[in-house]
Each structure stands twice: as C-alpha cells, then as structure tokens.
Amino acid sequence: MIRARLGDWALALVVPLLLLVGYDLWARGAGDFFFPPLSVIGGNFADDWLFERVPTDLLPSLGRMLAGYAIAVVLGVAAGMLLGSLRTLATALDPVLQFLRALPPPALIPVSLLVFGAGDSAKVFLIALGALWPVLLNTVDGVRGVDQTAMDMARSYRIPTSARLLRVVLPAALPRIFAGARTALSIAIILMVVSELVGASNGVGHTVQLAQRGFNIPEMWAGTLLLGLVGFAFNALFVAVERRVLRWHHGSTGRGGAPTVRRSRLRRERPRPALTPTRTAVVLESADAGPATPDGRVPDARRP
C-alpha cells in the first residue's frame, strides 16, 4: 500500500518537473523580457512571498476568501436542505434563483462597491455569491436523491423531522455536498483575485496587478506562482478532509484507498448432473413412489 502510494506521488511529480525544466531551458535560450527564467522568478518569490508580503497581502486575501467561502457553504447547505425537502418552495423560488445564478459575480463589482464600500465586505460578498451556487445545487440534488425506503422507514418509526434531516438526509447527501464544496473552493480562489483588482489597497490580486502595470514581470510571475500553490494546497487539504469524513462512502464504492480484502480459496463445487429424459423419469417415479418402507426399499409406484 505504501509503495503504491509513493509510486503514485512520483508519477504525479514527473509531468510538472518536466514542464518546469522545459520552460526554464526555453526561457534561458529565448531571452524574452516577458518570460524570465525560473531562477529569477524564484528569487522574487522568496523575497516577496516568504517574508515581506505575507502579513500585508497574503493573509488578508486568505481571510477574505475563507470568510466568503464559509458563508457560501453554510448558506448553500441550509438553503439546499430546505429547497430539496420542500418541492413547492423550490418551484416558487426557481425563477429568482436562476436569475441570480446567471449573474456573473465580476459584473456585480460596481454594485458591491456602491452598497458595501471599498472595504472587505464588498470582496467577501462577491466571493460568497459566486461560491454559493455549486453548494446549493449539489445539496438540492443530494437531498432529492435520498433513498425513499429509508425515508419511509424513518417516518414509520416516527422519527422527528429534525432528527430525520440530521441522521438520514444529511449523511446521504454529504457526497454531493462535498462535490459542490470542492468546486466552490476553486471559484472562491478565483473571485478572491478578481475582487482585489478594483477598489483594493492590498491582497495578492492587487499586488499582481501593480506588478503588471509597472512592467515588473518577475514579480508578476511570482504572484501567479503563489496563487497556483495556494490553490494546490487548499485542494489537497480539502481532499484529505473529504476522505476522512466520507470514509464510509469511499469504502462502499471502492474509491479513496478502501481496504482490500484477501479472499481465501473458493470451494470448488461439483457440477450437478444434467437431467436427461431417463434421469427425469427416474426422479419422477421416485417422487410418486411415496416414502420408503422400514427395510429401506422404495415401493414401485407402477404397482397398485
């Protein structure tokens, strides 16, 4: 098991390393101003994002992103449980939800700045609005996909509605909820950067934009590299939490490192003889003959 996981990790690192080595060789040979070598980008990354800009730009960006993501998950799960359980309410609110879902969050930046101002509230609002819909739709789908037999059994045992939602509906919908939450996480990181491009005074997106406008290309690439690493780290953390919480689901579906069972040797069953016409007649005669006599002989059914 451990050797297989190490092999998977090594295989997953081969392609990124080859891409980095290929880019560095090409950049050193091309000498393009807009594509500096990895050594230059790495030097700017170490100077800016390992010490200097972490408290002033990285931590505020992560704080706004996590706040908006948490709001989206809580509201999405709560509203999804309600809409998935009450089809009448879902039908009544469907036009409004579809209209709001069709609005791109970047187009709402002027509205958010007008309503919330240029502070952190506008950025958190945009992140929460964009990350809400994957969680909401997947939760509704998961609630509606609960096994009806389990729901009928819970009603027959007169389990209260609150306990039914927490003990039956929510665990059954968790795989879909986690799928939507994982998609919402990537959307939250994207909107974190987008929200910092307008009306921001700090943040990773704001720093990358300033570097691009000032033609500080190595610093721009260093910020882009940081965003990729942040997304990779959050995705890995999310997958680890998902595997632990949904361990029962991955074990039942055979995914996510489910325990393997060593089967013993199967017993070879002797094939049953085919029923030929002669054997069928014998069986029928034995069945019609009746019970055996005390001395072990079966009476002949053909004799009166």
N, C-alpha and C positions, 0 to 999 in steps of 0.2 A: 504494500500500500504506500509506504513512504517513498520507495524507489519510484513508483509510478507517478507520484505527485512531483517529485524532483524532476523526473523526465518531462512532465507537462510544463513545469516552470521554465526549464531550459529551452524547450521548444518554443514557448511563448516569447522568450527573450531574443531568439535568433533574428527574427524579422526586424524588430526595432533597432537592434545593434547594426544590422546590415544597412538599414536606411540611414542611420546616423553616420556611419563610416562612409557610405556613398555620397551623402551630402557634403561632408567635410572635404573629401577629395575633390569633388566638383567645385566647391566654393573656393578652395585654395588655387585651383587651376584657372577658374574663370576670373577671379579678382573683381567681382561685381560689388558695387557700393551697397546695393540693397540686400545682398546675401553674404554676410560676413561669415568667416569660418567659425566652427564650434568653440574654438579656444577664446575668441573674442566675446561670443555670446555668453559662454560660461563665466568669463571674468566679470562681465556686467551683472550677471545673475548673482554671483557671490557677493559683489559689492552692494547691490541694491536690495535683494530679497532675502538674504540670510540674516542681516542685522539691521540695516538702516531703515528700510521702509516697512518692516513687519508691523510695528505698533501704529504707525501713522497711516498706512494704506491697506495692508493685507488684513489685519484684524477687523477694522471697520467694515470692509467688504464682506468678510465671512460672517460677521454679526448680523448684517442686514439680510444676507442670503438665508441664514439659518432661521431668522425670525419670520421672514416671508414663507419659507418652506414649512415651518411648523404650523403657521396659521392655515396654509393651504391643506395640509394633511388633516388637521383637526376638523376644519370646516367640511372638507371633502368626504371624510368618513362619516361624520354626523349627518350631513345632508344626504349622502348616498344611502345610508341605512334607512332614513325616513322615506326617501323617494322610492327606494326599492321595495319597501313594505307596503306603501300606500300608492297603488297604481292610479287612483283617481287624482291624487295630488300631483303625481308625476305628469299625468296627461294635461292638467291645468297649467302647470308651470313650464311645460316643454317649450312653447314658443319663446318665452322670455329667456330661458337658459340657452337655447340655440342661438338667439340673437347676441347674448353676451359672449358666448363661446366663439362666435365668428369675429369678434373684435380683436384685432392684433394688439397685444399689450404695448409695443413701441408707439403705436398711434395714439395711445392714451397718455403719453408723457406730458403734453401741454395741459391736459385736463388735470392730471395728478399734481402738476406744479401749481396750477391755479387753485385747487382745492386744499392741498396739504402744504404747499410752500416748497421751498428748495431744501428742506431738511431730509432726515432719514425716513420720515413717514411716507413720502411720495415713492421712494425707492422700494420700501417694504410692500407698499400697496401694489406696485407693478409686479413684483416677484410673486406675491401671493395670488394675484389674479391670473397670471399665466400658468402657475403650477397647480392651480385648483382643479382644472378640468380633467386631467388624466386620473387623478384620485377619485373624483366624483363619479365619472362614468364607469370606471372599473368597479367601484364599490356597488353601484346600482346593478351592474351586470352580475357581480358575485352574489348579491342578496337574492336576485331573481333566479339564480341557478342553484339555490339550496334544494336538496332532495326533499320532495314533498312528503315522502314517507316519514322522514324524521320530524317534519313539522306536524304532521297528523298525530304522530306518537306523542310529541310534546303537548299537544292540545288534549289528547285523551288522558294524559296524566295530570292535566290541569296545572301545568307549569305556568307561573305568571309571565306576563308579556316581557317585562324587563329581564328576567332570568332566561327566557327563551331567546331574546336577542343576543345576550351576552354569552350564553352557553351553547347555543345551537347555530344561530345565524352568523354571528361574527367569526367563530372559528372556521366555518365552511367558506366564508367569503374572504378569509385572510390571504390565500394565494393570489386572488385577483387584486386585492388591495395593495399587496406588496409590488405587484407588477406595475400598477399605476403610480405608486410612490417612487419607484425607480425611474420611470420616465419623467415624473415631475422633478426629480432631483437634477437631471441634466438641464431641464428647462429653467430651473431656478438659477443654475450657474450662468447660463446664457443671459438671462434677464438681469442678473447681478451686474454684468459688464455693460449691458445696454442702458440700464438705468443710471449708470455713472458717466455716460457720455454727454449728458445735458444737465446743467444746473448742479454739478458736483464740485466739491473742493478737495476731495480725497478719494482713495479707492484704487483698485488695480486697473479698472477700465479708464478712469481719469488719467492715471499715470501713463498708460499705453497710448492714449490719445495725445497727450502732451509730447511724448517722445516722437510720435509720428509727425506731428505738426512742426516740431523743431528739427526734423531730419536726424534724430538720434536713433539710427536704425538698430544698433546693437541693444540699446535699452528697450526698444520696442519688441525685438525678438525675445529678450529676456522675460518681459512681462507676459508675452504669449506662451512661452515655455512654462512659466509659473501657473498660468491658467490650466494648461494641459495636465500638469502634475496635481493640481488641486482637484480637478475632475476625476483623475485616475484614483487618487487617494480616497475621495468620498465614495466612489463606486465600489472600491474594494471593501471599505468599511460597511457599506450597505449590504453587499453580498454576504459578508460574514454574519451580520445580524440576521439577515433573512434565512440563512442556513440553520442558524441556531433556533430561531423562532418557529420556522416551518420544517423542523427536523422530521416530524411525523409525516408531513406531506411528501418530502423528498424520499423518505424511506419507502412509502407506499407506491410511489411512481418509479422508483429505481434511479432517481437522479440525485446529484449532490453528494456523492460519496456514501451511498447507502451500504449498510453492512452486507457483505457477501456471505452466503450460506453454502457450506460444503455438503454436498449431497453424498450419502452413502450409496453403495452399490444397490441398484434396483433388483428386486427379486424377479427372476425370470419365471413368468407364469407359463405353464404348459398349455399349448393351444388346445382348445376344445375341439373334439372331432366333429366334422361336419355331419349333419343329419341327412343321410341317404334315404331313399324310399324304403329300403329294407329296415334300416335302423328306426325310422319313424314308425313303421308298423309295429316293431317290437315294443317301442316305448308306449304306443297307444294300447297295445294288448296288455302290457304290464299295468297300465293305469286302470284299464277296465277290469282287470282280474280281481281287484279288491285286496284286502290285507292278507298277509302271509299266514299260513297255518302254524300251529305251535311247533311242528317239526322243521320249520324254515322253508317249506315248499310253498310256491305261489300257485294258487289254483288256476286252471285253464279257463279263461273267460268264454271260450267257444263251447264248453260243455255245460249243459243245463245244471 
